[in-house]
Amino acid sequence: MRELNETLTDAVLDPILARDPAGPRITYYDDATGARIELSALTLANWAAKTANMIRDEFGLSSGARVAVLLPAHWQTAAVLLGCWWAGVEVVLHADPDAELALVTADRIDEADGIAEVAALSLDPMGMPVRDLPIGVTDYATSVRVHGDQFHPRGIGCALDGTSVSAVLDEARKSAARQGFTAEDRVLSTAAWDTPAELVDGLVAVLAVGASLVQVANPDPAAQERRITSERVTAQRR
């Protein structure tokens, strides 16, 4: 398979940004807290650019480095992943001792033991920092906001767990076809992104065909039908 001469983020975001930069791209609910956050493609790209700049400038990583992402299915996780891919680094979804950076929730910091650099995310909807971090652990929310919201890729490495950009993109498009997603869809999902297959099916496939995602954490079954109507859901993650 011929490798694409672009990052995975460019491949999935560029068509969306050209077609519909302001429309809702990821709508995130947490039914346990009542939180609802909605991001346009442009806002998602800005967060991803800040993350990519942080990876390159603050942590000094270059294309081909490995980054462990130990985060749940969340809008900030989407921004982190797209930022990693824009920076040309390879994402792994486990605590890989060969990783040079780990991006984790506060309750998973111990899993990153032995990884040189660790940044923790609070996942707070108001962008609050993680409290009482151990010495040497970077607070993502504090650090990322000072970085630029434009990014210019300089190199391309593997995208996901040793898999090339073109192979991940090809699998995402096959997954979208299998699940019946099109660019016109609003896709409702409660699925995790804990494995490469889950991540491709639940996030990359949606973005790869230009659809938008309604991702729900801690789903309340009683709210499902109302949400399908209010969010104009047209497809569900299978």
Phi and psi restraints in degrees (value plus and minus 20) as a CYANA .aco file:
   2 ARG   PHI     -92.1   -52.1
   2 ARG   PSI     111.5   151.5
   3 GLU   PHI     -95.2   -55.2
   3 GLU   PSI     118.6   158.6
   4 LEU   PHI     -92.3   -52.3
   4 LEU   PSI     125.4   165.4
   5 ASN   PHI    -113.6   -73.6
   5 ASN   PSI      26.0    66.0
   6 GLU   PHI    -176.9  -136.9
   6 GLU   PSI     139.3   179.3
   7 THR   PHI     -95.0   -55.0
   7 THR   PSI     145.7   185.7
   8 LEU   PHI     -83.9   -43.9
   8 LEU   PSI     -55.3   -15.3
   9 THR   PHI     -83.7   -43.7
   9 THR   PSI     -65.6   -25.6
  10 ASP   PHI     -77.8   -37.8
  10 ASP   PSI     -63.5   -23.5
  11 ALA   PHI     -84.0   -44.0
  11 ALA   PSI     -57.1   -17.1
  12 VAL   PHI    -113.1   -73.1
  12 VAL   PSI     -52.2   -12.2
  13 LEU   PHI    -107.0   -67.0
  13 LEU   PSI     -56.7   -16.7
  14 ASP   PHI     -75.2   -35.2
  14 ASP   PSI     -67.3   -27.3
  15 PRO   PHI     -83.7   -43.7
  15 PRO   PSI     -56.3   -16.3
  16 ILE   PHI     -88.2   -48.2
  16 ILE   PSI     -63.4   -23.4
  17 LEU   PHI     -83.9   -43.9
  17 LEU   PSI     -54.2   -14.2
  18 ALA   PHI     -92.5   -52.5
  18 ALA   PSI     -53.8   -13.8
  19 ARG   PHI    -111.1   -71.1
  19 ARG   PSI     -61.7   -21.7
  20 ASP   PHI    -174.6  -134.6
  20 ASP   PSI      52.5    92.5
  21 PRO   PHI     -89.3   -49.3
  21 PRO   PSI     -45.8    -5.8
  22 ALA   PHI    -119.9   -79.9
  22 ALA   PSI     -33.4     6.6
  23 GLY   PHI     -91.5   -51.5
  23 GLY   PSI     139.1   179.1
  24 PRO   PHI     -83.4   -43.4
  24 PRO   PSI     110.1   150.1
  25 ARG   PHI    -131.5   -91.5
  25 ARG   PSI     -65.1   -25.1
  26 ILE   PHI    -151.0  -111.0
  26 ILE   PSI     103.8   143.8
  27 THR   PHI    -134.5   -94.5
  27 THR   PSI     100.3   140.3
  28 TYR   PHI    -133.3   -93.3
  28 TYR   PSI     109.8   149.8
  29 TYR   PHI    -137.8   -97.8
  29 TYR   PSI     123.8   163.8
  30 ASP   PHI    -144.7  -104.7
  30 ASP   PSI      85.2   125.2
  31 ASP   PHI     -90.4   -50.4
  31 ASP   PSI     -35.5     4.5
  32 ALA   PHI     -94.7   -54.7
  32 ALA   PSI     -49.5    -9.5
  33 THR   PHI    -132.7   -92.7
  33 THR   PSI     -34.2     5.8
  34 GLY   PHI      63.4   103.4
  34 GLY   PSI     -13.8    26.2
  35 ALA   PHI     -89.4   -49.4
  35 ALA   PSI     121.8   161.8
  36 ARG   PHI    -160.1  -120.1
  36 ARG   PSI     102.0   142.0
  37 ILE   PHI    -147.0  -107.0
  37 ILE   PSI     113.3   153.3
  38 GLU   PHI    -144.6  -104.6
  38 GLU   PSI     112.5   152.5
  39 LEU   PHI    -142.0  -102.0
  39 LEU   PSI     115.0   155.0
  40 SER   PHI     -98.7   -58.7
  40 SER   PSI     149.8   189.8
  41 ALA   PHI     -81.2   -41.2
  41 ALA   PSI     -58.8   -18.8
  42 LEU   PHI     -85.9   -45.9
  42 LEU   PSI     -63.0   -23.0
  43 THR   PHI     -86.0   -46.0
  43 THR   PSI     -61.4   -21.4
  44 LEU   PHI     -81.3   -41.3
  44 LEU   PSI     -61.8   -21.8
  45 ALA   PHI     -84.4   -44.4
  45 ALA   PSI     -57.6   -17.6
  46 ASN   PHI     -84.4   -44.4
  46 ASN   PSI     -63.7   -23.7
  47 TRP   PHI     -82.5   -42.5
  47 TRP   PSI     -62.3   -22.3
  48 ALA   PHI     -83.7   -43.7
  48 ALA   PSI     -60.2   -20.2
  49 ALA   PHI     -84.7   -44.7
  49 ALA   PSI     -62.1   -22.1
  50 LYS   PHI     -80.2   -40.2
  50 LYS   PSI     -62.3   -22.3
  51 THR   PHI     -84.6   -44.6
  51 THR   PSI     -64.0   -24.0
  52 ALA   PHI     -82.1   -42.1
  52 ALA   PSI     -62.7   -22.7
  53 ASN   PHI     -83.3   -43.3
  53 ASN   PSI     -59.2   -19.2
  54 MET   PHI     -83.3   -43.3
  54 MET   PSI     -64.2   -24.2
  55 ILE   PHI     -80.8   -40.8
  55 ILE   PSI     -64.0   -24.0
  56 ARG   PHI     -97.1   -57.1
  56 ARG   PSI     -67.2   -27.2
  57 ASP   PHI    -109.5   -69.5
  57 ASP   PSI     -58.1   -18.1
  58 GLU   PHI    -105.4   -65.4
  58 GLU   PSI     -59.8   -19.8
  59 PHE   PHI    -120.8   -80.8
  59 PHE   PSI     -28.1    11.9
  60 GLY   PHI      49.8    89.8
  60 GLY   PSI       5.8    45.8
  61 LEU   PHI    -109.0   -69.0
  61 LEU   PSI     125.5   165.5
  62 SER   PHI    -139.8   -99.8
  62 SER   PSI     155.2   195.2
  63 SER   PHI     -73.1   -33.1
  63 SER   PSI     115.2   155.2
  64 GLY   PHI      78.3   118.3
  64 GLY   PSI     -34.5     5.5
  65 ALA   PHI     -85.6   -45.6
  65 ALA   PSI     138.9   178.9
  66 ARG   PHI    -127.5   -87.5
  66 ARG   PSI     115.3   155.3
  67 VAL   PHI    -147.8  -107.8
  67 VAL   PSI     104.7   144.7
  68 ALA   PHI    -106.1   -66.1
  68 ALA   PSI     104.9   144.9
  69 VAL   PHI    -132.4   -92.4
  69 VAL   PSI      86.5   126.5
  70 LEU   PHI    -132.9   -92.9
  70 LEU   PSI      52.1    92.1
  71 LEU   PHI    -157.9  -117.9
  71 LEU   PSI     132.5   172.5
  72 PRO   PHI    -100.3   -60.3
  72 PRO   PSI     156.0   196.0
  73 ALA   PHI     -88.7   -48.7
  73 ALA   PSI      90.2   130.2
  74 HIS   PHI    -179.0  -139.0
  74 HIS   PSI     135.2   175.2
  75 TRP   PHI     -83.6   -43.6
  75 TRP   PSI     -55.2   -15.2
  76 GLN   PHI     -88.3   -48.3
  76 GLN   PSI     -53.0   -13.0
  77 THR   PHI     -83.1   -43.1
  77 THR   PSI     -61.0   -21.0
  78 ALA   PHI     -79.2   -39.2
  78 ALA   PSI     -63.1   -23.1
  79 ALA   PHI     -84.0   -44.0
  79 ALA   PSI     -60.6   -20.6
  80 VAL   PHI     -82.7   -42.7
  80 VAL   PSI     -67.3   -27.3
  81 LEU   PHI     -82.4   -42.4
  81 LEU   PSI     -66.0   -26.0
  82 LEU   PHI     -84.6   -44.6
  82 LEU   PSI     -54.9   -14.9
  83 GLY   PHI     -86.1   -46.1
  83 GLY   PSI     -62.3   -22.3
  84 CYS   PHI     -79.4   -39.4
  84 CYS   PSI     -67.6   -27.6
  85 TRP   PHI     -87.5   -47.5
  85 TRP   PSI     -54.0   -14.0
  86 TRP   PHI     -84.2   -44.2
  86 TRP   PSI     -57.5   -17.5
  87 ALA   PHI     -94.4   -54.4
  87 ALA   PSI     -24.9    15.1
  88 GLY   PHI      59.0    99.0
  88 GLY   PSI      -6.0    34.0
  89 VAL   PHI    -112.2   -72.2
  89 VAL   PSI     139.8   179.8
  90 GLU   PHI    -112.8   -72.8
  90 GLU   PSI     107.7   147.7
  91 VAL   PHI    -109.8   -69.8
  91 VAL   PSI     112.3   152.3
  92 VAL   PHI    -142.8  -102.8
  92 VAL   PSI     126.9   166.9
  93 LEU   PHI    -124.9   -84.9
  93 LEU   PSI       4.7    44.7
  94 HIS   PHI    -162.2  -122.2
  94 HIS   PSI     148.8   188.8
  95 ALA   PHI     -96.9   -56.9
  95 ALA   PSI      62.8   102.8
  96 ASP   PHI    -102.4   -62.4
  96 ASP   PSI     101.1   141.1
  97 PRO   PHI     -84.6   -44.6
  97 PRO   PSI     -36.5     3.5
  98 ASP   PHI    -108.0   -68.0
  98 ASP   PSI     -23.5    16.5
  99 ALA   PHI     -90.5   -50.5
  99 ALA   PSI     126.7   166.7
 100 GLU   PHI    -116.3   -76.3
 100 GLU   PSI     -33.8     6.2
 101 LEU   PHI    -169.4  -129.4
 101 LEU   PSI     121.6   161.6
 102 ALA   PHI    -142.0  -102.0
 102 ALA   PSI     113.9   153.9
 103 LEU   PHI    -131.4   -91.4
 103 LEU   PSI      97.1   137.1
 104 VAL   PHI    -158.9  -118.9
 104 VAL   PSI     141.0   181.0
 105 THR   PHI    -100.8   -60.8
 105 THR   PSI     141.4   181.4
 106 ALA   PHI     -79.4   -39.4
 106 ALA   PSI     -53.9   -13.9
 107 ASP   PHI     -98.6   -58.6
 107 ASP   PSI     -21.0    19.0
 108 ARG   PHI    -138.1   -98.1
 108 ARG   PSI      -7.7    32.3
 109 ILE   PHI     -77.5   -37.5
 109 ILE   PSI     -59.8   -19.8
 110 ASP   PHI     -81.8   -41.8
 110 ASP   PSI     -47.9    -7.9
 111 GLU   PHI     -87.3   -47.3
 111 GLU   PSI     -42.2    -2.2
 112 ALA   PHI    -110.1   -70.1
 112 ALA   PSI      -8.8    31.2
 113 ASP   PHI     -77.1   -37.1
 113 ASP   PSI     108.5   148.5
 114 GLY   PHI      77.8   117.8
 114 GLY   PSI     -32.5     7.5
 115 ILE   PHI    -108.5   -68.5
 115 ILE   PSI     112.2   152.2
 116 ALA   PHI     -78.7   -38.7
 116 ALA   PSI     -64.2   -24.2
 117 GLU   PHI    -143.9  -103.9
 117 GLU   PSI     118.5   158.5
 118 VAL   PHI    -154.0  -114.0
 118 VAL   PSI     112.0   152.0
 119 ALA   PHI    -143.1  -103.1
 119 ALA   PSI     111.7   151.7
 120 ALA   PHI    -127.3   -87.3
 120 ALA   PSI     120.8   160.8
 121 LEU   PHI    -131.3   -91.3
 121 LEU   PSI     112.7   152.7
 122 SER   PHI    -100.2   -60.2
 122 SER   PSI     -45.0    -5.0
 123 LEU   PHI      40.7    80.7
 123 LEU   PSI       0.8    40.8
 124 ASP   PHI     -90.6   -50.6
 124 ASP   PSI     113.0   153.0
 125 PRO   PHI     -84.5   -44.5
 125 PRO   PSI     -41.2    -1.2
 126 MET   PHI    -116.3   -76.3
 126 MET   PSI     -14.4    25.6
 127 GLY   PHI      54.9    94.9
 127 GLY   PSI       4.2    44.2
 128 MET   PHI     -89.3   -49.3
 128 MET   PSI     127.0   167.0
 129 PRO   PHI     -94.1   -54.1
 129 PRO   PSI     145.9   185.9
 130 VAL   PHI     -96.4   -56.4
 130 VAL   PSI     111.4   151.4
 131 ARG   PHI    -104.6   -64.6
 131 ARG   PSI     127.9   167.9
 132 ASP   PHI      35.5    75.5
 132 ASP   PSI      26.2    66.2
 133 LEU   PHI     -89.3   -49.3
 133 LEU   PSI     125.8   165.8
 134 PRO   PHI     -81.9   -41.9
 134 PRO   PSI     132.9   172.9
 135 ILE   PHI     -79.2   -39.2
 135 ILE   PSI     114.2   154.2
 136 GLY   PHI      74.8   114.8
 136 GLY   PSI     -28.8    11.2
 137 VAL   PHI    -117.9   -77.9
 137 VAL   PSI     108.5   148.5
 138 THR   PHI    -105.4   -65.4
 138 THR   PSI     118.4   158.4
 139 ASP   PHI    -105.9   -65.9
 139 ASP   PSI      97.9   137.9
 140 TYR   PHI     -79.9   -39.9
 140 TYR   PSI     -68.7   -28.7
 141 ALA   PHI     -80.8   -40.8
 141 ALA   PSI     -58.9   -18.9
 142 THR   PHI     -90.0   -50.0
 142 THR   PSI     -62.7   -22.7
 143 SER   PHI     -97.3   -57.3
 143 SER   PSI     -60.7   -20.7
 144 VAL   PHI     -88.7   -48.7
 144 VAL   PSI     -50.5   -10.5
 145 ARG   PHI     -89.4   -49.4
 145 ARG   PSI     -38.2     1.8
 146 VAL   PHI    -105.9   -65.9
 146 VAL   PSI     -27.4    12.6
 147 HIS   PHI    -110.3   -70.3
 147 HIS   PSI     137.0   177.0
 148 GLY   PHI     -86.3   -46.3
 148 GLY   PSI     131.6   171.6
 149 ASP   PHI    -119.8   -79.8
 149 ASP   PSI       1.2    41.2
 150 GLN   PHI    -147.7  -107.7
 150 GLN   PSI     123.8   163.8
 151 PHE   PHI    -161.2  -121.2
 151 PHE   PSI     119.5   159.5
 152 HIS   PHI    -140.1  -100.1
 152 HIS   PSI      85.0   125.0
 153 PRO   PHI     -78.2   -38.2
 153 PRO   PSI     126.1   166.1
 154 ARG   PHI    -138.9   -98.9
 154 ARG   PSI     -28.3    11.7
 155 GLY   PHI    -193.0  -153.0
 155 GLY   PSI     144.6   184.6
 156 ILE   PHI    -150.9  -110.9
 156 ILE   PSI     107.8   147.8
 157 GLY   PHI    -132.7   -92.7
 157 GLY   PSI    -185.3  -145.3
 158 CYS   PHI     -82.8   -42.8
 158 CYS   PSI     133.3   173.3
 159 ALA   PHI    -113.3   -73.3
 159 ALA   PSI     -68.4   -28.4
 160 LEU   PHI    -166.4  -126.4
 160 LEU   PSI      91.4   131.4
 161 ASP   PHI      30.8    70.8
 161 ASP   PSI      28.1    68.1
 162 GLY   PHI      64.8   104.8
 162 GLY   PSI     -17.9    22.1
 163 THR   PHI    -120.6   -80.6
 163 THR   PSI     118.5   158.5
 164 SER   PHI     -89.5   -49.5
 164 SER   PSI     143.9   183.9
 165 VAL   PHI     -77.2   -37.2
 165 VAL   PSI     -70.5   -30.5
 166 SER   PHI     -85.3   -45.3
 166 SER   PSI     -55.5   -15.5
 167 ALA   PHI     -89.0   -49.0
 167 ALA   PSI     -60.5   -20.5
 168 VAL   PHI     -84.5   -44.5
 168 VAL   PSI     -63.8   -23.8
 169 LEU   PHI     -84.4   -44.4
 169 LEU   PSI     -60.9   -20.9
 170 ASP   PHI     -82.7   -42.7
 170 ASP   PSI     -63.9   -23.9
 171 GLU   PHI     -85.9   -45.9
 171 GLU   PSI     -56.9   -16.9
 172 ALA   PHI     -84.4   -44.4
 172 ALA   PSI     -61.5   -21.5
 173 ARG   PHI     -87.6   -47.6
 173 ARG   PSI     -57.7   -17.7
 174 LYS   PHI     -84.4   -44.4
 174 LYS   PSI     -61.2   -21.2
 175 SER   PHI     -82.5   -42.5
 175 SER   PSI     -63.3   -23.3
 176 ALA   PHI     -81.1   -41.1
 176 ALA   PSI     -62.6   -22.6
 177 ALA   PHI     -84.4   -44.4
 177 ALA   PSI     -61.3   -21.3
 178 ARG   PHI     -83.2   -43.2
 178 ARG   PSI     -57.1   -17.1
 179 GLN   PHI    -109.6   -69.6
 179 GLN   PSI     -25.1    14.9
 180 GLY   PHI      59.8    99.8
 180 GLY   PSI       3.3    43.3
 181 PHE   PHI    -102.8   -62.8
 181 PHE   PSI     120.2   160.2
 182 THR   PHI    -150.7  -110.7
 182 THR   PSI     154.6   194.6
 183 ALA   PHI     -84.1   -44.1
 183 ALA   PSI     -38.8     1.2
 184 GLU   PHI    -109.9   -69.9
 184 GLU   PSI     -23.1    16.9
 185 ASP   PHI    -105.9   -65.9
 185 ASP   PSI     128.6   168.6
 186 ARG   PHI    -128.6   -88.6
 186 ARG   PSI      93.3   133.3
 187 VAL   PHI    -121.1   -81.1
 187 VAL   PSI     101.9   141.9
 188 LEU   PHI    -112.3   -72.3
 188 LEU   PSI     111.3   151.3
 189 SER   PHI    -164.6  -124.6
 189 SER   PSI     121.0   161.0
 190 THR   PHI    -137.8   -97.8
 190 THR   PSI     -10.5    29.5
 191 ALA   PHI     -97.7   -57.7
 191 ALA   PSI     132.6   172.6
 192 ALA   PHI     -98.7   -58.7
 192 ALA   PSI     144.3   184.3
 193 TRP   PHI    -139.3   -99.3
 193 TRP   PSI      19.8    59.8
 194 ASP   PHI    -101.8   -61.8
 194 ASP   PSI     -39.7     0.3
 195 THR   PHI    -143.7  -103.7
 195 THR   PSI     141.1   181.1
 196 PRO   PHI     -75.2   -35.2
 196 PRO   PSI     -61.6   -21.6
 197 ALA   PHI     -84.3   -44.3
 197 ALA   PSI     -63.1   -23.1
 198 GLU   PHI     -84.3   -44.3
 198 GLU   PSI     -59.5   -19.5
 199 LEU   PHI     -86.8   -46.8
 199 LEU   PSI     -63.0   -23.0
 200 VAL   PHI     -83.5   -43.5
 200 VAL   PSI     -66.9   -26.9
 201 ASP   PHI     -87.5   -47.5
 201 ASP   PSI     -57.5   -17.5
 202 GLY   PHI    -112.7   -72.7
 202 GLY   PSI     -43.5    -3.5
 203 LEU   PHI    -145.4  -105.4
 203 LEU   PSI     -78.1   -38.1
 204 VAL   PHI     -83.8   -43.8
 204 VAL   PSI     -58.8   -18.8
 205 ALA   PHI     -82.0   -42.0
 205 ALA   PSI     -59.4   -19.4
 206 VAL   PHI     -84.3   -44.3
 206 VAL   PSI     -68.8   -28.8
 207 LEU   PHI     -89.6   -49.6
 207 LEU   PSI     -54.6   -14.6
 208 ALA   PHI     -83.6   -43.6
 208 ALA   PSI     -47.5    -7.5
 209 VAL   PHI    -122.9   -82.9
 209 VAL   PSI     -15.0    25.0
 210 GLY   PHI      62.4   102.4
 210 GLY   PSI      -5.2    34.8
 211 ALA   PHI     -99.1   -59.1
 211 ALA   PSI     153.2   193.2
 212 SER   PHI    -137.4   -97.4
 212 SER   PSI     136.2   176.2
 213 LEU   PHI    -138.0   -98.0
 213 LEU   PSI     113.7   153.7
 214 VAL   PHI    -131.2   -91.2
 214 VAL   PSI      82.0   122.0
 215 GLN   PHI    -122.1   -82.1
 215 GLN   PSI     107.0   147.0
 216 VAL   PHI    -139.3   -99.3
 216 VAL   PSI     105.5   145.5
 217 ALA   PHI    -120.7   -80.7
 217 ALA   PSI     127.8   167.8
 218 ASN   PHI      29.1    69.1
 218 ASN   PSI      35.3    75.3
 219 PRO   PHI     -83.8   -43.8
 219 PRO   PSI     117.8   157.8
 220 ASP   PHI    -117.4   -77.4
 220 ASP   PSI      91.5   131.5
 221 PRO   PHI     -76.0   -36.0
 221 PRO   PSI     -50.4   -10.4
 222 ALA   PHI     -88.3   -48.3
 222 ALA   PSI     -39.6     0.4
 223 ALA   PHI    -113.9   -73.9
 223 ALA   PSI     -26.9    13.1
 224 GLN   PHI     -83.1   -43.1
 224 GLN   PSI     -71.1   -31.1
 225 GLU   PHI     -83.8   -43.8
 225 GLU   PSI     -60.8   -20.8
 226 ARG   PHI     -82.5   -42.5
 226 ARG   PSI     -60.3   -20.3
 227 ARG   PHI     -89.0   -49.0
 227 ARG   PSI     -59.5   -19.5
 228 ILE   PHI     -76.7   -36.7
 228 ILE   PSI     -60.8   -20.8
 229 THR   PHI     -92.8   -52.8
 229 THR   PSI     -69.1   -29.1
 230 SER   PHI     -87.5   -47.5
 230 SER   PSI     -53.8   -13.8
 231 GLU   PHI    -114.4   -74.4
 231 GLU   PSI     -17.0    23.0
 232 ARG   PHI      35.3    75.3
 232 ARG   PSI      24.3    64.3
 233 VAL   PHI     -86.3   -46.3
 233 VAL   PSI     114.0   154.0
 234 THR   PHI    -138.1   -98.1
 234 THR   PSI     -32.0     8.0
 235 ALA   PHI    -171.1  -131.1
 235 ALA   PSI     136.1   176.1
 236 GLN   PHI    -148.3  -108.3
 236 GLN   PSI     123.7   163.7
 237 ARG   PHI     -84.0   -44.0
 237 ARG   PSI     108.3   148.3
